[in-house]
């Protein structure tokens, strides 16, 4: 399976990435700092930012599934706005393929319910 991944350098993302690669999947990860991941068999790194729609579209191209492990690091308006922009770009960049689309988000809420 070809997986496009966002948030691969984060705490949860690293675990999801390791599991996907261990299962033999091909993963394309959009990252700002490629050195944070290192080289792995089955991993293609796209350098960019999730706030850039073109970079997001480039990472998603050809993927069977999109996995998002992004989440705000702190509960602040700028982090929430960044997260919302990123999710908007990811959803807008997915090709429409007659019910075959799959988008999995493992992000935590910036404002968890009390």
PEDACOR-V178005 format. One record per residue. N is the residue number from 1. OMEGA is omega in whole degrees, 0 to 359 (NA if undefined). NEAR is the number of other C-alpha atoms within 12 Angstrom. Layout:
# PEDACOR-V178005
N_OMEGA_NEAR + N_OMEGA_NEAR
This chain:
# PEDACOR-V178005
1_178_17 + 2_184_26 + 3_170_37 + 4_186_45 + 5_177_48 + 6_182_48 + 7_185_43 + 8_182_43 + 9_181_28 + 10_183_28 + 11_179_20 + 12_182_23 + 13_179_30 + 14_180_23 + 15_179_19 + 16_178_31 + 17_180_38 + 18_180_27 + 19_180_18 + 20_179_28 + 21_179_26 + 22_179_16 + 23_175_16 + 24_178_17 + 25_174_25 + 26_185_28 + 27_170_39 + 28_183_41 + 29_174_50 + 30_182_45 + 31_175_33 + 32_183_23 + 33_183_18 + 34_180_22 + 35_179_14 + 36_181_20 + 37_186_28 + 38_182_19 + 39_178_15 + 40_175_22 + 41_179_19 + 42_182_24 + 43_172_29 + 44_181_29 + 45_173_36 + 46_181_29 + 47_181_23 + 48_184_23 + 49_181_30 + 50_176_38 + 51_179_26 + 52_183_24 + 53_180_23 + 54_178_22 + 55_179_27 + 56_179_39 + 57_179_32 + 58_180_29 + 59_184_39 + 60_183_39 + 61_177_26 + 62_182_22 + 63_174_31 + 64_183_27 + 65_177_32 + 66_179_39 + 67_181_36 + 68_175_40 + 69_178_35 + 70_174_38 + 71_178_34 + 72_179_26 + 73_179_21 + 74_183_17 + 75_178_17 + 76_183_15 + 77_182_14 + 78_178_14 + 79_179_20 + 80_178_22 + 81_178_18 + 82_180_24 + 83_180_32 + 84_177_22 + 85_181_23 + 86_180_34 + 87_177_34 + 88_179_20 + 89_181_26 + 90_181_40 + 91_181_27 + 92_184_21 + 93_181_28 + 94_177_31 + 95_178_24 + 96_184_18 + 97_171_12 + 98_174_8 + 99_181_10 + 100_184_13 + 101_176_20 + 102_178_23 + 103_181_27 + 104_179_21 + 105_179_26 + 106_183_23 + 107_176_28 + 108_179_21 + 109_177_21 + 110_179_21 + 111_182_16 + 112_180_11 + 113_181_6 + 114_NA_4
